[in-house]
Amino acid sequence: AGATKMGHLDVAFHHLLGHITGNRLLEKIYSYIINYLEPSIIESHKKQNEMASYAIKSHLLIVEVLRNRDANRIEEVTNTTIDIWYNLVEDKYALKS
């Protein structure tokens, strides 16, 4: 899939995360933030290879914490995934041709 499509799928993943909280207020706030960040999320996908390895890595960490109900790792995984996204946006992981 192309970078733009992967970016939209990434945003959809985060909308789903907001939805599964079961908290409508939290879902709406998170949705607003994700919508605001959508252009940056799409841009970060343009800086990854076709396999979107960084997004996949960070999303798998999130799914693992949720699947295992591992509350002790929530802060660690949140910080890791935000750092990965931030570094992509800031070009620190940009792949050199």
N, C-alpha and C positions, 0 to 999 in steps of 0.2 A: 504494500500500500504506500501511497505517496505521503510526504511529510504533512501536507494539509489534512489529509484523511486521518492520519495517525494522531494529529493534534486534536481533531474533533472527537476521535475515540477516547483520547486521554481526558478531555473535558467531560465526556459522557460518563467515564469511569468515576470521576469526582462527583458528578451529579448523583450517581448511584450511591456513593459513599454517604453523601448528605441525606439521601432518602432513607437509607437503612438505619439511620440513627433513631427513626421513629419520633423525632422531635421536630415539629413543623417550623418552629422559630429558628432553630439551629440550621435546618435544611435551607430555609430561605436566605439566611445570612451567608452560609457557605456557598450557596448557588450564586448569590450576588458577587461574592469575591471571585469565584471561579470564572464567571462571565466577564468580569473586569480583567482578569489575567489571561483570558483566552488568547488574545493576540501574542502574548509572550510565550504561552504554552506552545502554540503553533510554531512560533519562531524557534523555540528550543528544539523542536522536532526536525527542523531544517538543518540543524547542526549535528544531527546524529546520523549514523549509517542507516541503511534501509531496514535493518532489523530492529531499530529503535531500542538498542540494548540498554541504554540508561533508563528509559521510561519503564521498560519491562522489569528491570532489576528493582526499581523503586516500588512499582506496583505489586510485584511478588512479595516484597517485604511487608507491605500493607495487608495483603491477603493472608499471609502467614500469621501475622499478629491477630487478625480477626478470626481466622479459622481455629487457632489455638487458644483464643480468648486470653491472650498473654498480656494482661494489663501492665505488667512490669516493664514491657518493652515498648509501650506506646510512645513515650517521650523520645527514646532513642531512635526509633524508626521514623517518627515524625521529623526529627532533626536531620536524619540522614537523607530522607526524601526531599526535604526542602533544600538542603545543601546541594544535592544533585541537580535539582531544577535551577537553583540560583547560579550554579557554576556553568550550566549550559547557556543560560541567558547572558551571562557575563563573558561567554566565549572561552572559558577555562578548559572545557572539554571538547571544543570544536576540533573536528577531525581535519587534519592537514592533508591536502591532496598531493 
